[in-house]
Amino acid sequence: MMLVFAFGFSYAVIFAITPLAVKFGLVDTPCNRKQHDGSIPLIGGLSIFLAVFISVIAFYPLTTQVISYLVCAGAIVILGVVDDYRQLGVKIRLCIQVVVALVMIMGSDVYIQNLGDLFSFGDVNLSWLGIIFTIISVIACINAFNMIDGIDGLAGSLSILTLLSVFILMLLSGNYAFAYLPLIIVATVVPYLAFNLGVKGHKNKKIFMGDAGSMFIGLSVIWFLMVSTQASEPAFRPVTALWIIAVPLMDMMAIIIRRTRKGISPFHADRDHLHHIFMRVGFSPRRALSAILFFAIVMSSIGIIGEILQVPEWLMLTLFILVFVFYALALQHCWKVARFLRKKNSKHS
């Protein structure tokens, strides 16, 4: 009942606020970096959040931690809507994200202080430095999902995959306190994807998630990871979190390294993300989406299997670093990779 309500309410909100978005100019217009037809309403994130908010209020126990999450999520969605409408500066966005992170830490009464046994010498405990680490992690996760939102369906699909992974890990651990909350978000994202991808019955009704949606997803993911790994009885180990958010995280880190080496701002928009490389090769947006999702599913599966089998944390971290290094090198030499893949693609055409 809870999930059906969340799904239906998300659908209803999309129909209700789309005309308002068009009327007040909350739309995305084509430009050099954004190639699409016509002005597209930026209401996906707003519809997802409103549906999550009402569904949680109606069906979920309102603990202090849940209320803190909803308040912080509301703040980040407002920031996203304003940014979608007015294009705020990077400094303003980061300052507000820091404030939201602090409020979330105080309201949830939890922050990332135990990183687990990463080096086989016992748990790495950050103590009070964990507050700084948590703020950085919140900003990183919010912007990772924001930066990966480059082709239809990608941010939404990756969010569903990550949230389902969190749900599975919570169930396997017997940690039911927040287990069904990720499913509520999944149920509200599905209607958005139907419109965004133009599935049957939704053509010519495209909407975008906007910064409000991608930042809301990023905040939700880091909150789930924080309360899951830092509880007195954690649902899973911190190193497992890296695997279930691998694609947005690695894409952001590799892009920041690439931009820094070029001497430009890490937040400077470009077309060097993973999905751009696939499309340079000649992949259609749908094929690029499928390929990236397959990679994300593999990474999440490795994380979940590693958690189930209790593979040593130092080994899981080492494997993750090796995959990231390979990923970063491939992105650094993306033109060579693109030429190689284009040749392979033409042979199979």
N, C-alpha and C positions, 0 to 999 in steps of 0.2 A: 504493500500500500504506500509506504514512504517513498519508494523509488518511482512508482507510477505517478504519484503526485508531483515529485520533483521534475520528472520528464514532461508531464503535461503542463505544469506551470511555466517551465522554460519555453515551451512551444508558444503558449499564450502570450508571454511577455514579448517574444520576438515580434509577433503580429501586432501587438499593442503599441510598441515604441518605435517600430520602423518608420511610420509616417511622421512621428515627432522628430526623429533624427534627420530626415530629409528636410523637414520644415525649418529646423534650426541650424542646419548646416553641419551636423555631426556626420560627415561623410569623408571618404577617402577619394581623392581625385588622382588621375594618372599623372606620372612625371617620369623623369629619366630612370629613377630607381624603382618606381612602382608602375609596372606595366599591366594594366587591366583596362577593360572597357567600361567607360562611364563612371559616375560617382556611386560608390558603394557605402551603404550605411555601416558605421562603426559601432554596432550595438551588441555584438556577440558577447563580449565580456560583461557588459551591463546586464544582459538577460541572464547569463549564467549566474552572476553573483546574486541578483534579486531572487532567482529561483532557489539557490542554495540557502540564502538568508531566511526566506519564508519557510522552506522545508525543514531546516534545522530548528527554527523557533517552534514550528508546529509539532514535530515528531521526536526531537532529540533532547536528552537531558541537558539542561543548561547549567553546566558546571562553570566555575570561574575560568577554567582554561578555554572552554568552548566560547564563552562570551568574549574573552580576550581575543580569540581568533577572529570572531565575527567583526569586532570593532576595528581591528587592524586591517582585515580584509576590506571593510568598507572604506577605510581611509586610503588604501592603496588603489581601490577602484575609482574613487573620486579623483585622485591624482592622475590616474590613467585617462579618465574622461576629459579632464581639463587639458592634459597633454595632447590627446587626440584632437581636441578642438582648437587649442592655441599654440601647440608646439613649444613646450617649456624648455628652458635651458637645462643642460646636463647637471650643473651644480645644484639647481633647485630640486630636481628629481632626486639626486643623491642625498641631499639634506633631509628631505621628507622621508626617504627610505630608511635613513639612519634613525630618525625619530620613531618611525613605525616599528623598527626592529627593537628599540629600547622598550617601547610600550608592550610589545609582545613578550619580551623577556620578563618584564615585571608582572604583567598580567597572568602569564602562564606559569610563572615561578619556576622556570626551567630554562637552561641554556646549555650549549654544547661544551662540556668540560672534560668528558671522558671519550677519548678517541679509540679506545680499545688497545689490544696487545699488538701494535703494528710492527714492532721490531723484535718480538719474541723475548723481551726483557720485562714483561709486565705491562699493565695498562698505562697509557700515556694520559696523565691527568693535567689539564691546563689550569686548574684552580680559577682564580679571578681573571686570568687572561682569556678564559673561555668566553667571557662577555664580549671582548673585542673580536674573538674568532667567530662568535655567533653573528655579530653585526655584519662582518665581512661575508659570512656564509649567506645571510639573508639577502644582502645586496647582490651577491653573485648569482644566487638561484633566481631571483626576480629578473635580473637582466639576461640570464642564460635563456630563459623561456621567451623573453622579449626579443632577443636577437635571433632566435631560431625561427621565429614566426615570419617566414619569407615566401612560402608557397601555400596554396589552398590545402587545408586539412592537416598541415604538419604539426603546428603547436597543439592543436586540439587532439590529434591522434597520439602524439607523444605524451600528453598529459593523461589521457586515458590509460595508456600502457603503464606509466609510472604509478598512477593511483591504484590500478588493479594489482600491481606488484606489491604495493604497500598493504593492500587488503589481504592478499594471499599470505604475506609474511606475518601479519597480525593474527590471522586465523591459525596458522601453523604453530604459532607460539602460545596460543591460548589467551592472547591479550585482546580482550573484546571491548575495552573502554571506548576506543575510537574506531573500531574495525569497520563499522558500516558508514562512517562519515565520508571516507573516500568514494564509496559507491554513490552517495547522494550527488557528489560533484560530477562523477561519470555520467549519471542519468541526466544531468542538466547540460552537459557538453554535447551529448548525442544529437539533440535537435539542432544545435548550432552547426555541427558538422554536416547535417543533412542539407541545410541552406548553403553553407560555405562551399560544399563540393557539388551542389546542384544535382543531388540524386533524384531519381524519378519522382515527379510531383513537386519538385522544389526548384525547377529550372527558372531562370530569369528572376530569381528572388534572392540573389547572392547577398550575403552580409559578411563583414570581416570581424575578427575578434577585437582588433584594436589594442592599443597599449593597455587599456583597462583590463582586457581579458588575459593577455599574456602575463602581465604583472600579478594579477590575481592568482593565476595558476602557479606561478613561481613562488609566491608567498605561501600558498596552500601546501605545496610540495615540501618546502623547507620546514614548515610548521609540523607536518606529519612526521618528517624525518627526525626532527628534534624531539618531539614527545615520544617517538617510538624507540629511539636509541639511547635517550638519556633518562628514562624512567627508572625507578628502583628495580623493576623487573622488565628490562628492555625486550621489545618484540624482536629486534634483530640487531646485529652489530653495526657500528658506524661505517666500517669498510664496505658493507653490503650496499649502503646508501649510494656510494659512488657508482656502482654498477647499474642501479635502477634509474639513475639520471645521467647516464654516461653520455648520450649523444648531445643534449643541450650543453652539458658541462664541458665536454671536450671541444665542441665547436666554438664555444665562447673563449676558452683558454687559448686555443690555437689561433683564433682570429686576433685576440689581444696581443699575443706574442708577435704575430705577423705585422700588425699595425705599429706596434712599438718599434720594431726593427726598421720600419719605414720612416719612423720619426713623426708619426701622426697620432692623433688622439685615439685611445682604445675605443671610444664611443663614436668615432667617425663612421658614418654609414658607407658601405661599399657592397660589391657584389662578388665577394670571395668566400661566401659560406658554402657548406657542403652541397646544399641543394642547387646553388648556382653552378658549381662544378659539374654536377650531373647534367644540368640543362645545357651547358656549353658543349658537352659531349654529344648532345643530340637527343637526350632523354626528354620525353614529354613530362610536364609537371606531375602527372599521375604515376608514371614509371619511376620518377625520382622519389616521389612520396613512398612508393612501395619498397624501393631499395633501402631507403633510410629507415623505414619502419622495420624491415627485416633485420637490419643491423642492430637496431634498438632492442628488438625482441631477443636476439642472440645475447646481447650484453646483459639484459635483465635476467634472462634464464641462467646465465653463468652465475650472477649474483645470488639468485634464489637457490640454485643447486649447491653453491658454495656454502650458503647459510645452513641448508638442510644437512649437508655432510660435515658441517663444522670444519671446513678446510681452514688451516691456520691463517690468521689475519695477515701476517707478514707476506704470505704467499699470494693471497688475494690482492693485496696492495701492489706487490711487485708485478703481477700479471696486468693489473690495471695501468700501471705506469708504462709498461712495455707497449700495450695497445695504444695508449695516448701518444707516446713518442712516434710510433708508426703513423698514427693519424696526423699528427702535427707535421711530420716530414712530408707526408702525401699532400697536405694542404699547402705547405710551403712550396712544393714543386707541382702545384696544381696544373700549370700549363702543360708540363711534360706528361702528367697523369692523364690530362684531358686528351692529349694527342694519342696516347697509348690506347685509352678506352674508346676513342673515336674510331681507331683502326679496327679494334676488336668488334665494335658495334657494327661497322660497315660490312665486315666479313659475314656476320650473322643475319644481315638484312636481306 
